[in-house]
Amino acid sequence: MNAVPGINLLKILGDMRYQYEEMAEKNRRDAEAKFLEASNAIKQEISAGAEEVQTSKREVYDLKHALQALEIDLQAALTMKKSMEANLAETEGTYCLQLAHLQEKICQLEEGLAAIKEEMENNMAEYEQLLDIKCRLEREIETYRCLLEGQGSGYVEQKTKSYIPPPSKAPEPVRSRVVKTIIQEMMDGRVVSQEEKQSEQKL
């Protein structure tokens, strides 16, 4: 009988080992490629994140610097405000004091003006009384002067009427003239007093 050739296990194992190694190499290459791809992506993300972190750090630094500058400006503004408020209070106090002095002077001047006005009114009334007395005295003097001179002027009016009687039948007639004098004192166009005098003059 012819014998059946035996199975070459070494060859089969070698083929299986080769296939396994080839698959392992392929898987290794695929895994390495995926790892490199993922690694590159992560590196890009890390790089982008680092840039964002640096940008954020710069922004935070700028914001802190701006905040410090604003705080310094705020402190300066508060100090200036306090100084200005103190100056304003001092100025208000000074002006209030000056205003009180001025008000007191104004009150004194008003009192002085009122006293001067009252004095002027009194002087005016006294002056009018004296002027009225002066006018009366001048009228009286003028009246007496007119009486002394026999004629009137100004406020004194004299009215003279002459009367010559008819000749009598006596052998030696005597002619005479009756002089009637009317003295009127006028004030504001009205007759205040009137006096009549009559005298006889021989011709």
GULOLO-835213 format. One record per residue (C-alpha): residue number from 1; x, y, z. Coordinates in nm, 2 decimals. Example, Ala and Ser with C-alpha at 12.3 -4.5 7.8 and 13.67 -1.06 7.14 Angstrom:
# GULOLO-835213
num 1	X 1.23	Y -0.45	Z 0.78
num 2	X 1.37	Y -0.11	Z 0.71
***
This chain:
# GULOLO-835213
num 1	X 0.00	Y 0.00	Z 0.00
num 2	X 0.12	Y 0.34	Z -0.08
num 3	X 0.15	Y 0.57	Z 0.24
num 4	X -0.04	Y 0.92	Z 0.25
num 5	X 0.20	Y 1.20	Z 0.27
num 6	X 0.20	Y 1.37	Z 0.61
num 7	X 0.08	Y 1.72	Z 0.67
num 8	X 0.37	Y 1.97	Z 0.68
num 9	X 0.29	Y 2.15	Z 1.01
num 10	X 0.60	Y 2.36	Z 1.00
num 11	X 0.49	Y 2.51	Z 0.67
num 12	X 0.14	Y 2.57	Z 0.80
num 13	X 0.28	Y 2.73	Z 1.12
num 14	X 0.52	Y 2.94	Z 0.92
num 15	X 0.24	Y 3.06	Z 0.69
num 16	X 0.02	Y 3.14	Z 0.99
num 17	X 0.31	Y 3.32	Z 1.16
num 18	X 0.38	Y 3.52	Z 0.85
num 19	X 0.01	Y 3.61	Z 0.82
num 20	X 0.00	Y 3.71	Z 1.19
num 21	X 0.31	Y 3.92	Z 1.16
num 22	X 0.19	Y 4.08	Z 0.85
num 23	X -0.14	Y 4.16	Z 1.02
num 24	X 0.04	Y 4.28	Z 1.33
num 25	X 0.26	Y 4.50	Z 1.12
num 26	X -0.04	Y 4.64	Z 0.94
num 27	X -0.22	Y 4.70	Z 1.27
num 28	X 0.10	Y 4.86	Z 1.41
num 29	X 0.13	Y 5.09	Z 1.11
num 30	X -0.24	Y 5.18	Z 1.12
num 31	X -0.21	Y 5.24	Z 1.50
num 32	X 0.10	Y 5.44	Z 1.45
num 33	X -0.06	Y 5.65	Z 1.17
num 34	X -0.37	Y 5.71	Z 1.39
num 35	X -0.15	Y 5.79	Z 1.68
num 36	X 0.05	Y 6.03	Z 1.47
num 37	X -0.27	Y 6.19	Z 1.33
num 38	X -0.42	Y 6.22	Z 1.68
num 39	X -0.09	Y 6.34	Z 1.81
num 40	X -0.07	Y 6.61	Z 1.55
num 41	X -0.43	Y 6.71	Z 1.61
num 42	X -0.36	Y 6.73	Z 1.98
num 43	X -0.04	Y 6.92	Z 1.92
num 44	X -0.23	Y 7.17	Z 1.70
num 45	X -0.49	Y 7.20	Z 1.97
num 46	X -0.22	Y 7.24	Z 2.24
num 47	X -0.05	Y 7.50	Z 2.02
num 48	X -0.38	Y 7.69	Z 1.96
num 49	X -0.46	Y 7.66	Z 2.33
num 50	X -0.12	Y 7.79	Z 2.42
num 51	X -0.16	Y 8.09	Z 2.19
num 52	X -0.50	Y 8.15	Z 2.34
num 53	X -0.35	Y 8.13	Z 2.68
num 54	X -0.08	Y 8.37	Z 2.59
num 55	X -0.34	Y 8.60	Z 2.44
num 56	X -0.55	Y 8.57	Z 2.74
num 57	X -0.25	Y 8.63	Z 2.97
num 58	X -0.17	Y 8.94	Z 2.77
num 59	X -0.53	Y 9.06	Z 2.79
num 60	X -0.54	Y 8.99	Z 3.16
num 61	X -0.21	Y 9.18	Z 3.20
num 62	X -0.34	Y 9.47	Z 3.00
num 63	X -0.66	Y 9.47	Z 3.19
num 64	X -0.48	Y 9.47	Z 3.52
num 65	X -0.25	Y 9.75	Z 3.40
num 66	X -0.56	Y 9.95	Z 3.29
num 67	X -0.73	Y 9.87	Z 3.62
num 68	X -0.43	Y 10.00	Z 3.82
num 69	X -0.42	Y 10.31	Z 3.60
num 70	X -0.79	Y 10.37	Z 3.66
num 71	X -0.75	Y 10.31	Z 4.04
num 72	X -0.47	Y 10.57	Z 4.04
num 73	X -0.68	Y 10.81	Z 3.84
num 74	X -0.97	Y 10.74	Z 4.08
num 75	X -0.76	Y 10.81	Z 4.39
num 76	X -0.63	Y 11.13	Z 4.23
num 77	X -0.98	Y 11.23	Z 4.14
num 78	X -1.10	Y 11.16	Z 4.49
num 79	X -0.82	Y 11.36	Z 4.64
num 80	X -0.89	Y 11.65	Z 4.40
num 81	X -1.26	Y 11.63	Z 4.49
num 82	X -1.18	Y 11.65	Z 4.86
num 83	X -0.95	Y 11.94	Z 4.80
num 84	X -1.21	Y 12.12	Z 4.59
num 85	X -1.49	Y 12.05	Z 4.84
num 86	X -1.26	Y 12.19	Z 5.12
num 87	X -1.19	Y 12.50	Z 4.90
num 88	X -1.56	Y 12.53	Z 4.82
num 89	X -1.65	Y 12.52	Z 5.19
num 90	X -1.39	Y 12.78	Z 5.27
num 91	X -1.50	Y 13.00	Z 4.99
num 92	X -1.86	Y 12.97	Z 5.09
num 93	X -1.78	Y 13.05	Z 5.44
num 94	X -1.58	Y 13.36	Z 5.33
num 95	X -1.85	Y 13.48	Z 5.10
num 96	X -2.12	Y 13.42	Z 5.36
num 97	X -1.92	Y 13.63	Z 5.61
num 98	X -1.87	Y 13.90	Z 5.34
num 99	X -2.24	Y 13.88	Z 5.25
num 100	X -2.33	Y 13.92	Z 5.62
num 101	X -2.11	Y 14.23	Z 5.64
num 102	X -2.25	Y 14.37	Z 5.32
num 103	X -2.60	Y 14.30	Z 5.45
num 104	X -2.52	Y 14.48	Z 5.77
num 105	X -2.38	Y 14.77	Z 5.58
num 106	X -2.68	Y 14.78	Z 5.35
num 107	X -2.91	Y 14.78	Z 5.66
num 108	X -2.71	Y 15.07	Z 5.81
num 109	X -2.72	Y 15.26	Z 5.48
num 110	X -3.09	Y 15.20	Z 5.45
num 111	X -3.14	Y 15.33	Z 5.81
num 112	X -2.92	Y 15.62	Z 5.72
num 113	X -3.11	Y 15.69	Z 5.40
num 114	X -3.44	Y 15.66	Z 5.59
num 115	X -3.31	Y 15.91	Z 5.86
num 116	X -3.18	Y 16.14	Z 5.58
num 117	X -3.52	Y 16.12	Z 5.40
num 118	X -3.71	Y 16.19	Z 5.72
num 119	X -3.47	Y 16.48	Z 5.79
num 120	X -3.51	Y 16.61	Z 5.43
num 121	X -3.89	Y 16.58	Z 5.46
num 122	X -3.88	Y 16.77	Z 5.79
num 123	X -3.65	Y 17.03	Z 5.64
num 124	X -3.87	Y 17.06	Z 5.33
num 125	X -4.18	Y 17.11	Z 5.55
num 126	X -3.99	Y 17.36	Z 5.76
num 127	X -3.86	Y 17.53	Z 5.44
num 128	X -4.22	Y 17.54	Z 5.31
num 129	X -4.34	Y 17.70	Z 5.63
num 130	X -4.05	Y 17.95	Z 5.63
num 131	X -4.12	Y 18.02	Z 5.26
num 132	X -4.48	Y 18.07	Z 5.34
num 133	X -4.39	Y 18.30	Z 5.62
num 134	X -4.14	Y 18.48	Z 5.40
num 135	X -4.41	Y 18.53	Z 5.13
num 136	X -4.66	Y 18.66	Z 5.39
num 137	X -4.40	Y 18.89	Z 5.53
num 138	X -4.31	Y 19.01	Z 5.18
num 139	X -4.68	Y 19.07	Z 5.10
num 140	X -4.73	Y 19.25	Z 5.43
num 141	X -4.41	Y 19.46	Z 5.36
num 142	X -4.54	Y 19.53	Z 5.01
num 143	X -4.88	Y 19.62	Z 5.15
num 144	X -4.73	Y 19.86	Z 5.40
num 145	X -4.50	Y 20.00	Z 5.14
num 146	X -4.79	Y 20.06	Z 4.91
num 147	X -4.99	Y 20.21	Z 5.18
num 148	X -4.70	Y 20.44	Z 5.26
num 149	X -4.65	Y 20.53	Z 4.89
num 150	X -5.02	Y 20.55	Z 4.81
num 151	X -5.02	Y 20.29	Z 4.54
num 152	X -5.05	Y 19.91	Z 4.52
num 153	X -4.86	Y 19.64	Z 4.34
num 154	X -4.82	Y 19.27	Z 4.35
num 155	X -5.08	Y 19.10	Z 4.56
num 156	X -5.21	Y 19.44	Z 4.69
num 157	X -5.47	Y 19.60	Z 4.46
num 158	X -5.58	Y 19.95	Z 4.52
num 159	X -5.89	Y 20.09	Z 4.37
num 160	X -5.93	Y 20.46	Z 4.38
num 161	X -6.25	Y 20.65	Z 4.31
num 162	X -6.26	Y 21.02	Z 4.28
num 163	X -6.58	Y 21.21	Z 4.36
num 164	X -6.62	Y 21.58	Z 4.28
num 165	X -6.95	Y 21.72	Z 4.42
num 166	X -7.15	Y 21.97	Z 4.21
num 167	X -7.09	Y 22.34	Z 4.29
num 168	X -7.29	Y 22.47	Z 4.57
num 169	X -7.48	Y 22.80	Z 4.56
num 170	X -7.28	Y 22.94	Z 4.84
num 171	X -7.11	Y 23.27	Z 4.76
num 172	X -6.77	Y 23.12	Z 4.80
num 173	X -6.78	Y 22.76	Z 4.68
num 174	X -6.53	Y 22.51	Z 4.82
num 175	X -6.43	Y 22.23	Z 4.58
num 176	X -6.31	Y 21.90	Z 4.73
num 177	X -6.23	Y 21.54	Z 4.62
num 178	X -6.32	Y 21.23	Z 4.80
num 179	X -6.06	Y 20.95	Z 4.76
num 180	X -6.18	Y 20.60	Z 4.83
num 181	X -5.91	Y 20.34	Z 4.85
num 182	X -5.98	Y 19.97	Z 4.85
num 183	X -5.70	Y 19.74	Z 4.95
num 184	X -5.74	Y 19.37	Z 4.86
num 185	X -5.50	Y 19.09	Z 4.96
num 186	X -5.51	Y 18.81	Z 4.70
num 187	X -5.37	Y 18.45	Z 4.72
num 188	X -5.39	Y 18.20	Z 4.44
num 189	X -5.62	Y 18.43	Z 4.24
num 190	X -5.87	Y 18.47	Z 4.53
num 191	X -5.94	Y 18.77	Z 4.75
num 192	X -5.83	Y 18.68	Z 5.10
num 193	X -5.90	Y 19.01	Z 5.27
num 194	X -6.03	Y 19.35	Z 5.18
num 195	X -6.00	Y 19.69	Z 5.34
num 196	X -6.16	Y 20.02	Z 5.24
num 197	X -6.03	Y 20.37	Z 5.33
num 198	X -6.19	Y 20.70	Z 5.24
num 199	X -6.03	Y 21.04	Z 5.26
num 200	X -6.14	Y 21.39	Z 5.14
num 201	X -5.90	Y 21.62	Z 4.97
num 202	X -5.97	Y 21.99	Z 4.90
num 203	X -5.90	Y 22.13	Z 4.56
***
